[in-house]
Amino acid sequence: MFSPYYAWARGQSGVADPENFCALNVALYGPRGQRWAMTERGKRWVQRETRDFHLGPSHVHWDGQALVLDIDEVCVPLPRRLRGRVRLMPSGLCRFTTGLDAAARHRWGPIAPCARVEVDLCQPGVRWSGPAYMDSNEGDEPVDRAFRTWDWSRSAMADGSTSVVYDVRPVDGPARVIAKRFAPDGSSAAFMAPPRQPLPASAWRIERGMHSTPGHPPQLLRTLEDTPFYVRSTLRGHLQGETVTAVHETLDVPRVVSWPVRLMLPWRMPRRS
C-alpha cells in the first residue's frame, strides 16, 4: 500500500509484479525510544513455500502452533540492527472477511484476533510477552481509487474477546462502519458501533476520531506513530458497556499518493532490488 517504488513501476508500465516489492515492517516502541525497519526487497530476495516466507535475511513461518518471525533487519534513519524472534500464538483462527468498499475490491479479515505473543530480541536486548492480534488487508486496485480516509481501532474486552471498529470513508458514497467482536475461538458477532467522537488532530494535522459511548469521550493516551499520512495511537474509550484501551489508526489516503509523501517515503523505506 505504501510502497513508492511499486507506485512508480505501475505508473511507468501500468502493471507491476507485487512480489517484486516486498517488505517486513517492524516498529518497536518503548522507554529506550523507537526503532523502525521497513526495507523493501525485490523478487530475488523472496522465497515462498506453503508454510515459509523468506525475505532476505528475515524468515516468517508457521510451525503448526505459532507464526514465528525470525527478524534480521536494519533500522532507518539511524542504521541500527533489529534482530531476534517473535512468536504469535492464536487462541483460535478466524475465517471472517468482508469488503471495505461497495464493490468488495478491498477486503479485510482478522486471522488471529485473540492471540498471545512472545518477543525475544537480542538487538536491542528486550524481551516480553502479552496479548496480540493479527489481521489481513488485500486489494485488487490501488487504495486511492476507493477511499479518502479511514479510522480503525481494536479493543481488548474483559472476557478475552477483541472488538474491532472499522470506519471507512470512500471516495464516493456514504461512510461505512464495520463493528465486530471476535471471541478467542475465532467466532464473531456484529454489534452496533456507538457514535464517532473526535480526537485531537495529529502533529501533521490529520483529523481522527473513535467510536465511543455517548458521555464517554475518548482520551488520547499516547501517539506511537505520527507521519504526514498515517497516525497510530493508544486510546481509552467506552465500548459495549466497558471502559477499554484501544490501538487506533488513521489513514489519510490522498496524502499517501501525493508526490511530496512519495518523495519522502524512501527515507523510511529503503529498497534492495
CORQUIFEN-V920482 format. One record per backbone hydrogen bond with DSSP energy under -1.0 kcal/mol. CO is the residue of the C=O (numbers start at 1). NH is the residue of the N-H. E is the energy in kcal/mol with one decimal. If there is no record, write none. Layout:
co: {CO CO}
nh: {NH NH}
e: {E E}
//
This chain:
co: {3 4 5 6 7 8 9 10 17 18 22 26 28 30 35 36 37 40 41 42 43 45 47 51 52 53 54 55 58 59 60 61 66 67 68 69 70 71 73 78 80 82 83 83 84 85 86 87 88 89 98 101 105 106 107 108 109 111 112 114 115 116 117 118 119 120 121 123 124 126 128 130 132 134 134 136 138 142 143 143 146 148 149 150 151 152 153 154 155 157 161 162 163 164 165 166 167 168 169 169 176 178 179 180 181 182 183 187 189 195 197 202 206 208 210 213 219 222 225 229 230 231 232 232 233 234 234 235 236 237 238 239 242 244 245 246 247 248 249 250 251 252 253 258 259 260 261 264 265 265 270 272}
nh: {7 8 9 10 11 12 13 14 20 21 41 37 35 33 28 76 26 272 22 45 46 56 54 62 49 60 47 58 55 70 53 68 63 88 61 86 59 84 82 80 75 73 122 123 71 120 69 118 67 116 108 104 140 100 138 98 136 94 134 91 132 89 130 87 128 85 126 83 126 121 119 117 115 111 112 109 107 145 146 147 171 253 169 251 167 249 165 247 163 160 157 182 155 180 153 178 151 176 148 149 168 166 191 164 189 162 186 183 181 212 210 205 202 199 197 216 236 234 232 252 227 250 224 225 248 221 222 246 219 244 213 242 239 237 156 235 154 233 152 231 150 256 257 262 263 264 265 267 268 269 40 42}
e: {-1.6 -2.5 -2.3 -2.4 -2.1 -1.5 -2.0 -2.3 -2.1 -2.1 -3.3 -2.4 -2.2 -2.1 -3.1 -2.3 -2.7 -2.8 -2.1 -1.9 -1.7 -2.6 -3.3 -2.0 -3.0 -2.7 -2.1 -1.9 -2.5 -3.1 -2.6 -3.4 -2.3 -2.6 -2.5 -2.2 -2.3 -2.2 -3.0 -2.2 -3.5 -2.7 -1.4 -2.0 -2.8 -2.8 -3.1 -2.5 -2.8 -2.1 -2.4 -1.4 -2.4 -3.4 -2.2 -2.2 -1.7 -2.2 -1.4 -2.8 -2.4 -3.2 -1.9 -2.6 -1.9 -2.8 -1.3 -2.4 -1.7 -2.8 -3.2 -2.8 -1.5 -2.2 -2.2 -2.0 -2.9 -1.6 -1.1 -1.9 -2.6 -2.2 -2.6 -2.4 -3.2 -2.9 -2.3 -2.1 -2.6 -1.8 -2.8 -3.3 -2.8 -2.3 -2.0 -2.9 -2.4 -2.9 -2.8 -1.5 -3.2 -3.0 -1.7 -3.0 -1.8 -2.4 -2.2 -2.7 -2.7 -1.8 -2.5 -2.2 -1.8 -2.4 -2.7 -2.2 -2.5 -2.7 -2.4 -2.9 -2.6 -2.2 -2.3 -2.0 -2.9 -2.6 -1.7 -2.5 -3.0 -2.6 -2.3 -1.8 -2.7 -2.5 -1.1 -2.6 -2.0 -2.8 -2.5 -2.0 -1.6 -1.2 -1.5 -2.3 -2.2 -1.2 -2.4 -1.7 -2.1 -1.8 -2.9 -2.4}
//
